[in-house]
């Protein structure tokens, strides 16, 4: 799936909210500035939250109440290993949250084989337009975002 606008990002958020069940882990893998927090904001809106979503880079974890349950947003960029998230209570968050989103959560699939992994690849066109390509997999199974309805 290609993301070229905020509307595309909101469409992706709606697809993810519809597809991913309660108490799930969504790991976002992307470079700095790829739009991970913007996508999290769109997911929060789809879940009925009016909260302003911001990057939890320095606080590590933000919680947002939504109409569908708690949305937990974690930024693991500054953590030295996936095990640190376990020590911070990731399992407890999964038990009580509608969705837990982890930015920079590479390595978590070793501990959570059913985690949903969202890759956002950023490239630039010849005219310097930002092109984002998104892919989703869960339990080693690639999921076509165009087929989610």
N, C-alpha and C positions, 0 to 999 in steps of 0.2 A: 504494500500500500504506500502511495506517495502522499506526503504532507507538504502542501505549498502555501497554506493559509491557516489562519486561526480557525476558520470554519471547518477545515479538514481535521484539525486537532480535536475540535469538539465532536465531530462525527466519530473519530477514533475512540474518544472517551465513552461515548454512548454505546459503541459496539463492545468495548471492554467491560463496561458495567453490566451489560446484558449477558455476556458470555461467561464471565468469571464468577463462580459461586461464592457465597458467604464464607468467611474465615479463611480466605485464600491469601497467598503471598504472590505479589507481582513484583518481579525484579526488573528494574529498568537499567539497561546497559547502553551507555552513550557517552560521547565526549562532553566536555564543558560547553555550555551554550547550545546544546542540541534541543532543548525544549522540555526537559524532564519535569521541571516544576510547573511549566505552563500546562502540560498534559495533566499533571496531578490536580491543578486548579480546575480544569475542565471535568475531570472525574468527580471531584468534590461537588461541583455544580450539578452534574448528572445524578448524584446521590441525594440532592436536595439541600446541600449546605450553602449558606450565604457567607461563610467565613472567607477571609482573605488568606489564601494559601501563599506561604513564602518558603524559601529553601531553608531546611533545618541544618545547614552546614555547621553552624557553631553550637547549636543546642542538641544536635543529633536526631531528636525526635519531636515531631509536632503531632498533636491529636486534634481532629476536627469532628465535631458531632454532625451527623447527617440524619435525614429522615429515615434512612435505611440502616443506621447503626454507625458505629465509630469508624472513621477513616484514619489510619495511622500512616504517617509519612516520615520515613527514616532516611537520613543521608549518611551512608557508611564510608564516605570518601576519606575521612581522617582516621578510620579504624584500621588497625594493623592486620586483622584477620577476620574471616567470617565467624569464627568462634566467639569473638567479642560481642556480636549481636545476640548470640545465645545467652551469654552472661548478662546482657542487658534486658533479658526477658522477652525475647521474640516470641517464644511459645505462648506466653501469657497474653501478648497482644493478639496473636492469631486466634486464641480461644474466645476473645471478647470483641474482636473487631469485625466489621463487615468486610473490610479489605485492608491489608497491610502492603504499602508500597515502599520498596527499598531502592534508592538510587545507589549506584556503585556497589551492588550486592553480588558481584561476580564471586563464585565459589559457594554460594548458598545452596545451589542445586545438589551439592554433595550431601547436605544435611536435610534438604527438603526436595526430594525428587519429583514431587507433584507441583512444585512452584511454576508459575507462569513467567516466562522469560520474554521480555520485550526488548528487542534491539532497535535502536534508532541510529541509522548511518547518515551522516551529513556529508553532502558533496556540494560543489558549486558549479553552476552552468557557465558557459562561455561569457554570458552577460552578467556574471557575478551573482546570479539569483541563487538563494539557498535552496537546496533540494534535500528533503529528508525522506529516506526510505525506511519503512517500519516492517519488522517481521515479528511474529509471535510463535512461541512453542511452549508446549507443556508436556512434561514426562517424555522428552525426546521426540515428541510428535509435533511436526510443523502444522500450524493452523492457518488456513487461508483467511485473511481478514476480509477479503472481498466476498467470501461465502457466508460470513456471519450476518444473520439478519434478525 
